[in-house]
């Protein structure tokens, strides 16, 4: 029998206990050993819950118990999770986590400790929830040179954008619905400003490219500026607006970003709707591979955590997880990366505005909406980001242009 401890009895923590109980027989069979929970750590009391019989409020009993071989961290946040996880690894206990903040910030250090101790630090659930992506990157795709990872990595924002498109509702209304349904936190900033997706693409990039990609270096933009007018333009152009996280490697340079993107309907991510996520990987040998499923939620995330628990139990004295170097990868400044934009401008004279646009950006196709009587949209040709931004600033200051109302990247 292998005994484990679970740190945190929130949504994911309770889901882990539920999955272990529901599928006990098949999980034990796949692990090759019985897996039993000895402790659950939480600051709160759960008097009416059966978990109260194994509940502790202090990490020390877990760290000091030699029978606990695997620690499962589902608390979230950086502290005290980092302190607890690091100490558990130093004491020879494998760790499984769903904590993207922890992995994005301290992943290389914790992986190195696990490697030195010949144990494991596993984090499948930290990126795609129930979507298996860490394991394929670590095992199945190791023969490839990966040169692109692009994904819809946040179910909350994908739900919001889907509802805005399908029901014609404004951002604020759909955000409240997402909060009421439990998809968004009361403070939704991490989701809607793109920070959650940013940490996830940093983890995937670090694994794919073998060096530490610091999430703070990734250019990040959320969806709060997306309006129903933008949705109407997207529909007219036969495109979808998605919050896309991407990292690309070209000629030994890597650049990464998170931002709303206008995707053509033949793009593999354009038909990913609701709370579903998808991750699109390009390798030089395997070509294009896509992973799709529910990126969040109690049971999908718990399922990924339990899969890691099984792996940890099967490999108690053997490190199986690739690690990325603690050496920081210097990303290409996003201003020097290629880009293409859809731009909306308000004008005082449409003919003057169109002439100004083509003088700056060259020949473009203009898009007009019947309901938007004082503005026009267009898609730029691809160019270096810095050059496009300079031209957009020039345009905004030109006579005949009232304002640049929005700009959205195009792929």
N, C-alpha and C positions, 0 to 999 in steps of 0.2 A: 504493500500500500504506500502511495505517495501522498504526503500531506502538504497542503498549500494554504496560503493566507491571501485574503483579498483586502486591499486598502481602498476603502470608499464604498459606501452602500447607497449610492444615488441611482440614477436611471440605469447606467451601464453596469454598475456593481450588482444591483439586484437582478439584472438581466443575465449576468454571468452565472449567478446561483441558480436561476431558473433553467438555463440551458443545461448546466451540469446535472441538475435533478431530472429534467425531462428526458434527456438522452443518456442517462447514466450508463446503461449497459453497452451501448455502441461506443461511447467515449472511452470507457475502460478497455474495451476490446481493441480499439485502435491504438490506444496508448500502450497496451501490453501490461498495464498495471492498473489497480484501482486508484482513482483520484478522489481524495476527500478533503473538504475544507475544514481546517482546524480553527482558524481565526478569521473574523471580519473586523477590520479597524474602521471606526467612525467616531466622530465627536458626539454625535447625537445618541439618544436612547430610542429603542424600538420595542417598547414594553409588550405590545400585542403581536409582535412578529416572532416567529420561531428562531430568527437569527439572533435574538437576544441571548440565547444559550452559548453562543460562540463569539459574542461581541466583546471587543476590547477598545479602550480609549487611548492606549499608549503603544507606541511602536516597539518598545523594548522587549516585551514577551515574545514577539514575533522574531525579532533579530536574534534573541538569545536561545531560541528553540532549535536544536539541531535536527529535529524531525521535519521542520518546514524546509522543503527543498526548492519550492517555487513561490515567489511573491508576485501577486497580480496587482498592479497599480492602476486604478481607474478613478483617481481623485480629481485629476485635472489641475491645471495651473503649474507653475514652475516650483514654487515652494508651498508646503514642505515636501512635495513629491520628489524633487531632486535629491534632497538630503536623505530621505528614506530609501530611495532606489539605489543611490550610490553606496550607502552603508550595507544594504542587503547584498549587493554584488561583491563588495569587499569581504563580506563574511561567507562568500561561496554559494550564495543562493541565486539561482537563475531568476530573471525578472521578465514579466510580460506586461506591456502597457498599451493603453489606447490614447496616450497623452501626447498630442501633436506639439504642444508648446514645449514640453520637456524634450522630446526627440529633436525638434528643430534647433533648440538652443544648446543642448548638452549631448546630443547623439554620439558624436565621435569619441568623446571622453568615456561615456558609459559602455560603448561597444569595445573600446580598447581594454577597459577593466575586465569585461566579460571574456575577452580573448585571452588575456593574461591568466585568468583564473580557470580557463577551459570550461566555462559555463556559457549561458546565453542571455542576451538582452534582445527580446523580440517585440516587434511593434506593428504587426500587420494592420491592426485596427486604427492606427493613428492617422492614416491617410484616406482610405476609401471606405471606412466603415465596414460593411459586409463584402466589399469588392476585393477579391484577392489580387494585390498588385505588388506588395513588398516581396512576397515569396517568389513570384515569377521573375522579378528583377534580380533577386538574390540567387536563384537556382536555374530557372528555365531559359533565361535570356543572356546568360553569362558568356555565351560564345559570340554574341553580337557586339558590335560597336554601336551603341545607341546615339543617335544624333538629334532626336526630338522627343520630348514628352509634352503633350498638350491635353488638357482635360477640363471638364466641368467638375470641380472638386468641392463644391459647396451646395448641398441640397436646398438650403434655405433660400439662397438667392435664385436658384433655378426655379423653385416653386413660385417665387414672387414674379419673376419675369414671365413665366408661363401664364400665370393668372392675369397679369397685366395685358398680355397679348390676346388671350382667349376670351376674356370677359370685359376688356376695355376699362379696367379699373385703375385709378391712380396708385402710385407707389405707396403712399401713406396708408391707404385703405387695405391693400393687400398685405402690407407689413403687419398691421394689427391682426389680420386674420391668421397670418403665420404664427404670431405670438399666441393667439388664442388656441391654436391647434398644437402648440408645443414645439413647432419647428424652429421658432426664433426665441432667443432669450428676451427678457424684459429690456436689457441693454443689448441691442442687436448689432452694435458697432463692429464686432469682430467679423460677423458675417457680411453685412451690407457694405462695409468699407473695404472688403477684400482681404483682411488680415488672416482669416482662417485659411483661405485658399493659398495665400502667400506662404504660410508655414508648410503646407502640404507639398507645394511644388518645390520648396527648398529641400525637403526630405527626399523626394523622388530624384531631384537633380543630384544631390549628394551621392545617393546610391548609384545612379547611372554613370556619373562621371568620376567617382572615386575620391573626390576632395570635398571639403566642407563648404557648402553654399550657405552663406549667412542670409537668413530671411530679411534682415534689415537692409541688405543691399539690393533687394528686388523692387523694382518700380511697381507700385501698387495703387490701383484706382478702383473704387467700388461702383455701386449701381445707383446711388442716390440721385444722380443727375438725369437718369433715364426717365423720359416722360411719355405720355400717350402720343404726343406728336412724333417722337422718335419711333414709336411702335408703328405708327401709320406710314412713315417713310419706309421702314423695314419691310412692311407688307407690300408696298408698291414696288419695291425692288426685288421681291421674292427672296427675302432674307430673314434670318432670325437673330435677335439680340441675345447673347449669352455672356455670362461672366466667365472668361476663359483664363486659365493659368497655363503658361507655356514656358519651356526652356528649350533652347536650340543651340546646337554646336555646329560651327562651320569654320574650317581652317584653323582648328585648335583654339577658337574663341567661343565662349559660351555667353549667351545673354538670356535674361529671363524677365518676365513681367506678368502682372495680373491686371486685367482690365475688361470692361465690356467690349465685345467684338461683334460686328455684323458678319454673320456666317451665311454663305450661299446655301440654298436648300440641298445641294448635293454634297455638302461637307458632312462627314460622319458624325459630328457632334450636334448638328442642327436639329435632329429629331429626338434629342434627349430632353424629356419634359418632366415637370413636377419635381418631386424630391429625388429623382434619380440622378446619379452621377455617371460619368464615363471618362475613361482615360485612354488616350490614343498614343501608342508608342511606335516610333519608327527606328528600325535597325538596318544596318548595312547588309545583313545576310537574310534575316527573316522578313524584311519588308515592313508592312503595316500590321499592327496588332491592336485590337481594341478590347477594353475591359469595361463591363457595364453592369450596373445594379444599384441597389439602394445604398447611398453613401452614408446614411446616418440612421438613427433610430435605435431603440433599446435592443431588440433582438438581433438585427443584422450586425450591429457592432459587437454585441456579446458573442455572437457566433464566431467572429474573427478572433476575438480574445481567446475563446476556448480552443480554437484550432492551434493557436500559439502555445497554450498550456499543454496540449497534447504533444506538440513538437518538443517543448522543453522537457517534459517527462520522458519522452523517448530518447532524449540525448542529454541526460543529466551530467555526464562527464565528458561531453564532446561539444566543442564550439562549432556551430553550423552556420552562423550568420556572418556574411561578409561585412567588413567594416570600411567606412570611408576615413580617409586620412584626416588628422586634426589640422593639417595644413589648409589654410583658407584659399578657396578658389576666387581669383579676381575676375569678376564678371565684366564683360564688355559694357561700357556705359551705354544705357539704352538710347541715348541721344545719337549714338553712332550706328545703331542697328537699322535695318530696313523697316519701313512702315508705309501704311496706306490708310487714309482717313476718309470717312464720310463727314462732311461739314455742312451745317445749317447756318445760313446768314439772313439777317433781317436787312432790308434795303429801303432806300427812299426812291430809287429809280431802278427798275429791274434791268433795263438795257445797260446802264452804267455799271451795275453790279456784275452782270455777266461778262462784260468786257474786262473789268478789273480782275475777275477770277481767272480768265484765260490768259491775261497778260502775266499773271503770277504763276499759275499752275500748268499752263499749256492747255491743249484741247481736252475738254471734259464733257461728260454727259450730265445735263442738269435734270433734277427731279423736282416737280412742283406738286403740291397738294391743293385741291380745290378749297379746302377749309383753311389753309394757311395763306392768306391773301397778301401778306407783306413779307414773305420770306421764300427762299429757294434753297435747295440742297444740291450737293454734287460730291462725287467720289474723286479724290486725287489719284494721280498716277503714283506708283510706288517710288519712294525716294528715301534718303536717309532722314531719320526722325527729326534731327536738329534743323535740317533745311526746311522741312514741312512746317515745323513750329514757327520758325522765323517768318515764313510766308503767311501763315495764319495771323500772326501778330501785325504784319504789315497790312493785311487785308482789313483787320478790325479797326485800323486807324485811318483808313482811306475815306475820302469824301464820297458819299453815296451809299456807304454801309453804316447802318445803325448799330449793329453788334453781331458778333459771332455767337449764336445761341447754344450750339453744342458741337462737339467733335467726338466721333466714335471710330475706333480702329476697325479696319476691314480686313478679312482674310477670305 
